[in-house]
Amino acid sequence: MKEREFYKDLLNEADNIIYITENTSHPFISKQNRYIIEQSSYCICALQSEKSETIQIIQYAKEKGLSIVNIAE
């Protein structure tokens, strides 16, 4: 629940939000995350646990050469 509240707070602070799909099943989220990484120069994340799926997204961002900023550190 703590992560969900943190996510909602981040959305409230965003200047712009782009929705790729409204489907929240895993394959669509994965496709959405890849699209976002491919359009970005930085990966600003809130990684609080190495066991979360977020780590896979961050690894993909690193492979694409993005600078990673973890705001949860």
Buried (B, 14 or more C-beta within 10 A) or exposed (E): EEEEEEEEEEEEEEEEEEEEEEEEEEEEBBEBBBEBBEEEEEBEBBBBEEEBEBEEBBEBBEEEEBEEEEEEE
